[in-house]
Amino acid sequence: MKNYVNYDVFLILGAILLVTNISLNCTAETTRQVRRVGIELEFAATGISQRLPQDQVFQSLLDLIKTKIEGGPVTIEEWHRYSPTLELNYGYFLDTKARKWHAVPEIMNPLNPYLYDGYELVTPPLENHIEISLIKHLIDEILASGLFRIGPSSSVHYTVEILDLILRNGMPLNPGQTILPDDDCNQVVNLILFLESNIHFIYYLINPQRYGDWVNKYSLPLLWNHVELLNELARLPAPSRTYSNVRNVFLKYDEAEKTFRNNLARPWKFRSFNYSYIFGLDTPPQGLLEFRIADLTNGEGFVRNGIILEALIETGSKIRFNEFINPIKYPVLIGNMRELSDALRASIDPSKLSDFIKSLDLNDSEVKTEPLRSRIQSHSSCFEYLSH
């Protein structure tokens, strides 16, 4: 009999890029720690906050966080991460565990890529489900404050640790372990091929609308210009899907990606699923998968999209893939994101979509109309434990 999770508990996927281990007493059959996830939330300013000094808005945003997270005073400092010539600041405070909560400038106006008129909230490592569960409520309270709104480019990024999908001598890697060249990445390859072969269904379920359509330049499916990369991954037999072999397939297309991205410092970053954190393509390898498709909506939307993402990872990593199935059946002009969005929509077969949703243990009606709560199979009693 299947055990289903009460996915108010999915607020576990709150806001962590790194987090200390969470040990839970689970059933004797299996022990699984909560999958660790990081969140970035992008807000636009309202008319009220646009009239205020930016430092004051940072203060107000972090003071709102401090109504639920006890901490020290807010500090405002200079911020030169992307633009050393612009006079920009950011704000942060340290909570009682000396963890840093910070808010940084963000570009919200798609017509002006040099105007930092928005605010991105980034959280520190969180240590338990109670803290993480505050994220849903904080999103709604931030939007209700009168100072922040959902802008034309507001998104929420989930960065999920999938280090446990990499095996060494048949055992999953633990948090903090260094990935070695001969480690087994078969489950990671299965997941990549699953995600990219079903990318049209994923866009349908998430239904992003920022920048006016499903696809935007900050969240591009890999299949758009790297079909042969995906085919090469699929041709690797399971014993050959080592970390070094899989990474080398990506690196084979590194120059093409740099050219495609006009030599950006991090060319692999702006994908629907950012695999660079796994394979150290333009950042040190960390065993993380960044999910960049979702819009910022509200607290319920945050939970709903997180549930879908968790289901994708748990299902996709377990299905053996020996081929990449391109859902787009006709050529799409590189550079035309509207055409790509249309091609993804046109490739959706309703019956196959229904089968895909069922494969994720998601209810067909709930997935589009209601927050999802109890349709993902538990792989241990850990999540059930957290619901109590």
Summary of the structure (lengths in Angstrom):
residues: 388
radius of gyration: 20.6
end to end distance: 20.1
largest distance: 60.5
contacts: 1206
relative contact order: 0.17
helix: 38%
strand: 16%
